[in-house]
Amino acid sequence: MKAVVCKEFGPIENLTVEDLPDPTPGAGEVLITVHAAGVNFPDGLMVRGEYQMKPPRPFTPGNEVAGVVTALGDGVTSLSVGQRVVSLCGLGGFAEKVVAPADRALPIPDGMDFNTAGGLMLVYGTSLHALQNKAKLKSGETLLVLGAAGGVGLAAVELGHAMGARVIAAASTDEKLALAKAHGAELGINYTTADLKSELKRLVPLGVDVVYDPVGGALTEPAVRGLGWGGRLLVIGFANGEIPKLPLNLLLLKEGEAIGVFWGAWTQRDPAGHAANVARLMQLYTDGKIRPHIGGAFPLNQAKEAIEAVMNRKALGKIVITAN
Ligand SMILES: NC(=O)c1ccc[n+]([C@@H]2O[C@H](COP(=O)([O-])OP(=O)(O)OC[C@H]3O[C@@H](n4cnc5c(N)ncnc54)[C@H](OP(=O)(O)O)[C@@H]3O)[C@@H](O)[C@H]2O)c1
């Protein structure tokens, strides 16, 4: 099978596509013929050696795939050969075939295509867990989403809207804001051309209830200053490369909360909660409440371009790598 290979940590342009032996599913695992794999920010960090998890080299990146089950390991009874599934696989997803634990592979609804499925679970899973389980976002509340046209950001916009919140999108270009508005944001703030703190004060004088922050850096503090009484900051990630420091008096003054979100670890600690959230996402999709935006689908031999689009702030919505 063909697979993307990272021989040593370094620039994304050093990735190669090579012929590797097909993987074999062990006990409790399934072999999946991959049709689409979602590209996520951590994939690029991992290739550069900048992620908290540093796999032994060589390795094939790619943590989420959609495809067809083509073989079952010993003891697997929950899935059958030929079934369409979406799965987290840790590593190995940017390949024609991958092995995944059977309990991480979940069925895809009939009406969902592989590209949508391959880009859905991680970003929508993260945002649903953050908004629903951690911030306990309520209908009628106001939600500010930073990086609102990126993978997790656009998912948060759609889910916030679906949950009945008033969504304010913040992003670096007007094109990105237009996309966020098309997916449910009521208002937009371009933080390249306008000052986030004063725009928030103008648009929401009483402050927002929840800030969803996957960007970090210099944007976090003005966003926290824009929280209202009892507001919650969701700490999602630091795509801008800088982990912000916060004056804690900002939380004291509003009885606010800063809430860390680590979706991947949570899915392992609470598999039943994760399965329930994925089922909810599939239902929201079937009901037409979420419509994931696939900003680009790249074949396996253009995996470098796909990952670079995500890392270089070029991606709109979700980028996927296609195979088979
Ligand atoms: N906590 C969790 O469980 C969890 C789960 C998934 C992802 N994450 C994290 O969430 C973050 C976003 O992931 P993603 O897959 O949604 O990435 P993405 O699609 O690339 O979106 C990130 C957004 O960040 C903004 N950004 C600002 N400065 C940037 C820079 N220097 N480089 C790249 N982007 C920059 C961009 O929006 P603008 O151009 O509009 O500023 C971009 O759209 C990452 O840090 C990732 O590790 C966390």
The ligand as a Gaussian input file, in Angstrom:
#p B3LYP/6-31G(d) Opt

LIG

0 1
 N       -7.841000      20.821000      22.939000
 C       -8.161000      19.870000      22.091000
 O       -8.685000      18.817000      22.449000
 C       -7.891000      20.124000      20.631000
 C       -8.455000      19.316000      19.634000
 C       -8.215000      19.636000      18.288000
 C       -7.394000      20.721000      17.966000
 N       -6.822000      21.444000      18.970000
 C       -5.952000      22.602000      18.702000
 O       -6.738000      23.630000      18.118000
 C       -5.914000      24.433000      17.296000
 C       -6.568000      24.586000      15.927000
 O       -6.589000      23.329000      15.254000
 P       -7.287000      23.197000      13.814000
 O       -7.060000      21.785000      13.363000
 O       -8.653000      23.732000      13.864000
 O       -6.344000      24.155000      12.952000
 P       -6.723000      25.139000      11.753000
 O       -7.811000      24.587000      10.903000
 O       -5.412000      25.470000      11.099000
 O       -7.274000      26.456000      12.483000
 C       -6.464000      27.234000      13.295000
 C       -6.808000      28.699000      13.107000
 O       -5.905000      29.436000      13.931000
 C       -5.682000      30.693000      13.377000
 N       -4.252000      31.074000      13.453000
 C       -3.791000      32.187000      14.021000
 N       -2.466000      32.252000      13.934000
 C       -2.062000      31.146000      13.284000
 C       -0.791000      30.673000      12.884000
 N        0.349000      31.351000      13.163000
 N       -0.728000      29.506000      12.224000
 C       -1.849000      28.811000      11.956000
 N       -3.098000      29.227000      12.317000
 C       -3.206000      30.387000      12.984000
 C       -6.159000      30.639000      11.917000
 O       -7.287000      31.508000      11.836000
 P       -7.127000      33.048000      11.447000
 O       -6.266000      33.101000      10.215000
 O       -8.504000      33.453000      11.220000
 O       -6.464000      33.695000      12.638000
 C       -6.602000      29.198000      11.694000
 O       -7.764000      29.129000      10.926000
 C       -4.537000      23.747000      17.255000
 O       -3.686000      24.393000      18.186000
 C       -4.834000      22.338000      17.697000
 O       -3.719000      21.704000      18.284000
 C       -7.067000      21.170000      20.280000

